[in-house]
Amino acid sequence: MKSIIIQCALLFSATSVFANGPTIAIAPVQTDKSIPTAIAEEYDAKVRQIAAKSTQVVSKKKTGSALSKSGVSADCMTDKCGAGLAKAADARFALFTKVVNDDDIYKVSMTLYDAALKKRAGQSEEECELCAAREVNGTLAATFKSFSKAIAVPAPKVKEPKKTTGSGIQVRVTSEPKGAAVQVGGVKKGKTPVTFTVKPGTYTLTISKPGFLSVNRKISALSKKVNLKVKLKADPNSPLLAMTPAAVKPSTSKLDKNPKVEDISPKAKPETTAVNAPSVGSAYNGLALGMVLGGVALSGVGTWLVLLDGEVTCSDGRGRRECPYVYNTNGLGLLAFGLGTAAIGAGTALFIEDYVRMNRVGNQINVGAAPTDGGAFFQLSGQF
């Protein structure tokens, strides 16, 4: 009974040490094209499982966000990339792993960066000759084991700056639009939205932005936080407004106060003027031809993908499967075939529309006018 209690205590203490171990952000394992994606995912899970025995592993979701936030690529193994990933993931260590297969000789490379010491903690390489893909897990464990001493090194203690217990009052200034400069007694405090502290008292704030009228506001920062919101007005005399194109006033033609009236005989015949409408030209030939040819190509690709569905991805050359993966391209093939058919139909419709436009008869309009006893009449005739 006593030995059982001692073993439980040792197990609990070991678990506590591991749970309180340093944090580590592990980038996704990078592999070459000869290693299937499913195997690469197994390598990634294995590395995280191995590291979890001695460290606190940052979750995959948080690591992915940290990679995106820091702009670090998973296949980058430099100290700069390690520092960026560790900082973005709020972890002490950053680990990068790469597995390459060269004629059944698997080579595992790992790089560990220590953000606490601001340097590379180690770089290790191991090989597994004539191994199967899943036999590389042992090589991964051996490679990571070489970092045991580096991980066990305690992080240096960082002296926290002494907090000042001043009686400052917090002031927050926001403006519409944003980006306005804020000054207090001629001292710049930043651009809106901005938050700063001042000693208790009354102050005059100046808020300014190019293209807008400056604003002065008095505040009383005595005991509570001050929130100031300012809406800036555009400066009509600003050089920025001079760049805006001026409105163009419509020109008004002056009417002749004494128009000349020609003598028109009551028996004058109406004058008729023929106005021919412009001919309609080709507009869709190029677009229609491109859509038809593209539709034919897309339909062909879709047909090929449908026929390819269900075929094995690899074999031993004699029609027997060598791996359990098959092509699953039926859905993509049907989509491509449907889009291609739609493109052919649309192109054909444009050809028909273009033909109708080209063969349309030009319209002719006749306009005539003649005087009458009571005034005049206006005549409009033609083909529409």
C-alpha positions as CSV (number, residue, x, y, z in Angstrom):
1,M,0.0,0.0,0.0
2,K,2.8,2.4,0.9
3,S,4.6,1.7,-2.5
4,I,1.4,2.4,-4.4
5,I,1.0,5.8,-2.6
6,I,4.6,6.7,-3.4
7,Q,4.1,5.7,-7.1
8,C,1.0,7.9,-7.3
9,A,2.8,10.8,-5.7
10,L,5.7,10.5,-8.2
11,L,3.2,10.2,-11.1
12,F,1.3,13.3,-9.8
13,S,4.5,15.3,-9.4
14,A,5.7,14.3,-12.9
15,T,2.4,15.3,-14.4
16,S,2.5,18.6,-12.6
17,V,6.0,19.3,-14.0
18,F,4.8,18.5,-17.5
19,A,1.7,20.5,-17.2
20,N,3.8,23.5,-15.9
21,G,6.5,23.0,-18.6
22,P,7.4,25.7,-21.1
23,T,5.0,26.6,-23.9
24,I,5.8,25.6,-27.4
25,A,4.3,26.6,-30.7
26,I,4.7,23.8,-33.3
27,A,4.4,24.7,-37.0
28,P,2.7,22.1,-39.3
29,V,5.1,19.4,-40.4
30,Q,6.4,20.1,-43.9
31,T,6.9,17.1,-46.4
32,D,7.8,16.7,-50.0
33,K,5.4,15.6,-52.7
34,S,6.3,11.9,-52.4
35,I,4.7,11.7,-49.0
36,P,0.9,11.5,-49.0
37,T,-1.1,14.2,-47.2
38,A,-2.6,11.7,-44.8
39,I,0.9,10.5,-43.7
40,A,2.0,14.1,-43.3
41,E,-0.9,14.8,-40.9
42,E,0.1,11.7,-38.9
43,Y,3.6,13.1,-38.6
44,D,2.2,16.4,-37.4
45,A,0.0,14.7,-34.7
46,K,3.0,12.5,-33.6
47,V,5.3,15.5,-33.1
48,R,2.6,17.3,-31.0
49,Q,2.1,14.1,-29.0
50,I,5.9,13.8,-28.3
51,A,6.3,17.4,-27.4
52,A,3.3,17.3,-25.0
53,K,5.2,15.0,-22.7
54,S,7.6,17.7,-21.7
55,T,6.0,21.0,-22.7
56,Q,2.7,22.8,-23.0
57,V,1.8,22.6,-26.7
58,V,-0.1,25.6,-28.2
59,S,-3.3,24.5,-29.9
60,K,-3.3,24.0,-33.7
61,K,-5.9,26.7,-34.1
62,K,-3.9,29.3,-32.1
63,T,-0.7,28.3,-33.9
64,G,-2.4,28.7,-37.3
65,S,-3.6,32.2,-36.3
66,A,-0.2,33.1,-35.0
67,L,1.4,32.0,-38.4
68,S,-1.1,34.2,-40.2
69,K,-0.7,37.1,-37.9
70,S,3.1,37.1,-38.0
71,G,3.4,36.3,-41.7
72,V,5.6,33.4,-41.0
73,S,5.6,30.4,-43.4
74,A,5.5,26.9,-41.9
75,D,8.5,25.9,-44.0
76,C,10.7,28.7,-42.8
77,M,13.3,27.5,-40.3
78,T,15.3,30.7,-39.6
79,D,15.7,32.4,-36.3
80,K,13.6,35.4,-37.5
81,C,10.7,33.1,-38.3
82,G,11.0,31.4,-34.9
83,A,11.0,34.7,-33.1
84,G,7.9,35.8,-35.0
85,L,5.9,32.6,-34.4
86,A,6.8,32.5,-30.7
87,K,5.8,36.1,-30.2
88,A,2.5,35.8,-32.0
89,A,1.6,32.6,-30.2
90,D,2.8,33.9,-26.8
91,A,5.0,30.9,-26.4
92,R,8.6,30.4,-25.3
93,F,9.6,27.9,-28.0
94,A,8.9,27.6,-31.7
95,L,9.4,24.3,-33.5
96,F,9.7,23.8,-37.2
97,T,9.8,20.2,-38.7
98,K,10.5,18.9,-42.2
99,V,10.4,15.3,-43.5
100,V,11.9,14.4,-46.9
101,N,11.8,11.0,-48.6
102,D,14.6,10.1,-51.0
103,D,14.4,6.5,-52.3
104,D,13.0,5.2,-49.0
105,I,15.5,7.1,-47.0
106,Y,13.5,9.5,-44.8
107,K,15.4,12.5,-43.4
108,V,13.9,14.4,-40.5
109,S,15.0,18.0,-39.8
110,M,13.9,20.0,-36.7
111,T,14.8,23.6,-35.6
112,L,13.9,24.9,-32.1
113,Y,13.9,28.6,-31.3
114,D,14.0,29.9,-27.7
115,A,12.2,33.3,-27.4
116,A,13.3,33.6,-23.7
117,L,17.0,33.5,-24.6
118,K,16.4,35.1,-28.0
119,K,18.4,32.6,-29.9
120,R,18.2,29.2,-31.7
121,A,18.0,26.5,-29.0
122,G,19.1,23.7,-31.3
123,Q,18.9,22.1,-34.8
124,S,18.8,18.3,-35.3
125,E,18.7,15.9,-38.2
126,E,18.0,12.2,-38.2
127,E,17.6,9.6,-41.0
128,C,15.6,6.4,-41.3
129,E,17.0,4.1,-44.0
130,L,14.7,1.6,-45.9
131,C,11.8,2.6,-43.7
132,A,8.1,2.5,-44.4
133,A,6.3,5.8,-44.1
134,R,4.8,5.1,-40.7
135,E,8.1,3.9,-39.3
136,V,9.4,7.4,-39.3
137,N,7.5,8.1,-36.1
138,G,10.4,6.7,-34.1
139,T,12.8,9.0,-36.0
140,L,10.6,12.0,-35.1
141,A,10.8,11.0,-31.4
142,A,14.6,10.6,-31.5
143,T,15.0,14.0,-33.3
144,F,12.9,15.8,-30.7
145,K,14.7,14.1,-27.8
146,S,17.9,15.9,-28.7
147,F,16.3,19.1,-27.5
148,S,15.6,17.8,-24.0
149,K,18.5,19.8,-22.4
150,A,17.5,23.0,-24.2
151,I,13.9,22.7,-23.1
152,A,14.9,22.0,-19.5
153,V,16.9,25.3,-19.3
154,P,14.9,27.7,-17.1
155,A,13.9,31.0,-18.6
156,P,15.7,34.0,-17.2
157,K,13.7,36.1,-14.8
158,V,12.5,39.4,-16.2
159,K,12.3,42.3,-13.8
160,E,9.0,43.9,-14.0
161,P,9.0,47.7,-14.1
162,K,7.8,49.4,-11.0
163,K,4.3,50.6,-11.3
164,T,3.8,54.3,-10.6
165,T,1.0,55.0,-8.3
166,G,0.3,58.4,-9.6
167,S,-3.2,60.1,-9.5
168,G,-3.5,60.5,-13.3
169,I,-6.9,60.9,-14.9
170,Q,-7.5,58.9,-18.1
171,V,-8.7,60.9,-21.1
172,R,-10.0,59.3,-24.3
173,V,-10.5,61.4,-27.5
174,T,-12.3,60.1,-30.6
175,S,-13.2,62.1,-33.7
176,E,-15.1,61.8,-37.0
177,P,-13.3,61.3,-39.2
178,K,-10.5,59.4,-37.5
179,G,-6.8,60.3,-37.6
180,A,-7.0,63.8,-36.1
181,A,-4.0,65.0,-34.1
182,V,-4.6,65.8,-30.4
183,Q,-2.5,68.3,-28.5
184,V,-2.7,69.4,-24.8
185,G,-0.9,72.6,-24.1
186,G,1.2,72.2,-27.3
187,V,2.2,68.7,-26.4
188,K,1.2,66.0,-28.9
189,K,-0.7,63.1,-27.6
190,G,-1.3,61.1,-30.8
191,K,-4.0,60.7,-33.3
192,T,-7.6,59.8,-32.7
193,P,-8.8,57.5,-31.3
194,V,-6.2,58.1,-28.6
195,T,-6.1,57.5,-24.8
196,F,-3.7,59.3,-22.4
197,T,-3.5,60.4,-18.7
198,V,-3.2,63.8,-17.2
199,K,-2.9,65.2,-13.7
200,P,-6.2,66.4,-12.2
201,G,-7.1,69.8,-13.5
202,T,-8.7,71.7,-16.4
203,Y,-7.1,71.6,-19.9
204,T,-7.7,72.9,-23.4
205,L,-7.4,70.2,-26.1
206,T,-6.7,71.1,-29.8
207,I,-8.0,68.6,-32.4
208,S,-6.8,69.2,-36.0
209,K,-6.7,67.3,-39.3
210,P,-5.7,68.5,-42.8
211,G,-8.7,69.6,-44.8
212,F,-10.8,70.3,-41.7
213,L,-11.3,73.2,-39.3
214,S,-9.4,72.8,-36.0
215,V,-11.4,72.5,-32.8
216,N,-10.6,73.6,-29.3
217,R,-12.3,71.9,-26.4
218,K,-12.0,72.5,-22.6
219,I,-12.2,69.5,-20.3
220,S,-12.2,69.1,-16.5
221,A,-10.2,66.0,-15.6
222,L,-10.8,65.9,-11.8
223,S,-11.7,62.4,-10.6
224,K,-13.4,60.4,-13.3
225,K,-12.4,59.2,-16.8
226,V,-13.1,61.8,-19.5
227,N,-14.5,60.7,-22.9
228,L,-14.5,63.4,-25.6
229,K,-16.1,62.9,-29.0
230,V,-15.5,65.6,-31.7
231,K,-17.1,65.9,-35.2
232,L,-14.8,67.9,-37.5
233,K,-16.1,70.2,-40.2
234,A,-14.6,70.5,-43.6
235,D,-12.5,73.6,-44.2
236,P,-13.9,75.4,-47.3
237,N,-10.5,77.2,-47.8
238,S,-8.5,74.0,-47.6
239,P,-6.1,73.3,-50.6
240,L,-7.5,69.7,-50.5
241,L,-10.9,71.0,-51.7
242,A,-9.3,72.9,-54.5
243,M,-8.5,69.6,-56.1
244,T,-12.2,68.8,-56.4
245,P,-13.5,69.5,-60.0
246,A,-15.7,72.6,-60.0
247,A,-19.3,72.2,-61.0
248,V,-19.9,73.2,-64.6
249,K,-22.7,75.6,-65.1
250,P,-24.9,74.9,-68.1
251,S,-24.4,77.5,-70.8
252,T,-27.6,79.4,-71.8
253,S,-27.8,80.8,-75.3
254,K,-29.3,84.3,-75.6
255,L,-32.5,84.4,-77.6
256,D,-32.7,86.8,-80.4
257,K,-35.3,89.5,-79.4
258,N,-36.0,90.4,-83.1
259,P,-36.0,87.1,-85.1
260,K,-36.2,87.4,-88.8
261,V,-39.5,86.0,-90.3
262,E,-39.3,84.8,-93.9
263,D,-42.3,85.5,-96.1
264,I,-44.0,82.2,-96.8
265,S,-46.6,81.9,-99.5
266,P,-49.9,80.3,-98.5
267,K,-49.5,77.9,-101.4
268,A,-46.1,76.8,-100.5
269,K,-45.5,73.1,-100.5
270,P,-44.2,71.4,-97.4
271,E,-40.5,70.6,-97.5
272,T,-39.7,67.0,-96.6
273,T,-36.3,65.9,-95.2
274,A,-35.3,62.2,-95.0
275,V,-33.3,61.1,-92.1
276,N,-31.6,57.7,-92.2
277,A,-30.9,55.9,-89.0
278,P,-27.3,54.7,-88.7
279,S,-26.6,51.1,-89.5
280,V,-26.1,48.6,-86.7
281,G,-22.7,47.0,-86.6
282,S,-21.3,43.7,-85.2
283,A,-20.7,43.7,-81.4
284,Y,-20.7,40.2,-80.1
285,N,-18.7,38.0,-82.6
286,G,-15.5,37.9,-80.6
287,L,-17.2,37.4,-77.2
288,A,-19.5,34.7,-78.6
289,L,-16.7,32.8,-80.3
290,G,-14.6,32.9,-77.1
291,M,-17.6,31.6,-75.0
292,V,-18.3,28.7,-77.4
293,L,-14.6,27.6,-77.6
294,G,-14.2,27.9,-73.8
295,G,-17.5,26.0,-73.3
296,V,-16.3,23.2,-75.6
297,A,-13.0,22.9,-73.7
298,L,-14.7,23.1,-70.3
299,S,-17.2,20.4,-71.3
300,G,-14.4,18.2,-72.5
301,V,-12.6,18.5,-69.2
302,G,-15.8,17.8,-67.3
303,T,-16.4,14.6,-69.3
304,W,-12.8,13.5,-68.7
305,L,-13.2,14.1,-64.9
306,V,-16.5,12.1,-64.8
307,L,-14.8,9.2,-66.6
308,L,-11.8,9.4,-64.3
309,D,-14.0,9.0,-61.1
310,G,-13.3,5.8,-59.3
311,E,-9.9,5.0,-60.9
312,V,-7.1,4.2,-58.5
313,T,-4.4,6.8,-58.0
314,C,-1.5,4.4,-58.1
315,S,-0.9,0.8,-59.1
316,D,2.0,-1.7,-59.6
317,G,1.7,-1.5,-63.4
318,R,-0.3,-4.6,-63.7
319,G,-3.7,-3.2,-62.9
320,R,-3.5,-4.1,-59.2
321,R,-3.9,-1.4,-56.5
322,E,-0.9,-0.4,-54.6
323,C,-2.6,2.2,-52.4
324,P,-6.2,2.6,-51.1
325,Y,-6.8,6.0,-52.7
326,V,-9.0,6.5,-55.8
327,Y,-10.0,9.6,-57.7
328,N,-13.2,11.3,-56.6
329,T,-13.9,13.7,-59.4
330,N,-17.5,13.0,-60.3
331,G,-18.9,16.1,-58.7
332,L,-16.2,18.4,-60.1
333,G,-16.6,16.8,-63.6
334,L,-20.4,17.4,-63.6
335,L,-19.9,21.0,-62.5
336,A,-17.3,21.6,-65.3
337,F,-19.6,19.9,-67.9
338,G,-22.6,22.0,-66.8
339,L,-20.6,25.3,-67.0
340,G,-19.2,24.4,-70.4
341,T,-22.7,23.6,-71.7
342,A,-24.0,26.9,-70.4
343,A,-21.1,28.8,-72.0
344,I,-21.8,27.1,-75.4
345,G,-25.5,28.0,-75.1
346,A,-24.7,31.6,-74.2
347,G,-22.2,32.0,-77.0
348,T,-24.8,30.6,-79.5
349,A,-27.4,33.1,-78.3
350,L,-24.9,35.9,-78.8
351,F,-24.2,34.7,-82.4
352,I,-28.0,34.8,-83.1
353,E,-28.3,38.3,-81.6
354,D,-25.4,39.5,-83.6
355,Y,-26.9,38.1,-86.9
356,V,-30.2,39.8,-86.2
357,R,-28.4,43.1,-85.5
358,M,-26.3,42.9,-88.7
359,N,-29.4,42.1,-90.9
360,R,-31.7,44.7,-89.5
361,V,-33.0,47.2,-92.2
362,G,-32.0,50.8,-91.6
363,N,-34.9,53.0,-90.5
364,Q,-35.9,56.0,-92.6
365,I,-37.8,58.9,-91.2
366,N,-39.5,61.7,-93.2
367,V,-40.0,65.1,-91.6
368,G,-42.1,67.9,-93.3
369,A,-43.6,71.3,-92.5
370,A,-45.9,73.7,-94.4
371,P,-47.9,76.9,-93.6
372,T,-51.7,77.0,-93.4
373,D,-54.3,79.7,-93.0
374,G,-54.3,79.3,-89.2
375,G,-50.6,78.8,-88.9
376,A,-48.6,75.7,-90.0
377,F,-48.6,71.9,-89.8
378,F,-45.9,69.5,-89.0
379,Q,-45.6,66.0,-90.6
380,L,-43.6,62.9,-89.4
381,S,-43.6,59.6,-91.4
382,G,-41.3,56.7,-92.1
383,Q,-40.5,53.1,-91.4
384,F,-40.0,51.9,-87.8
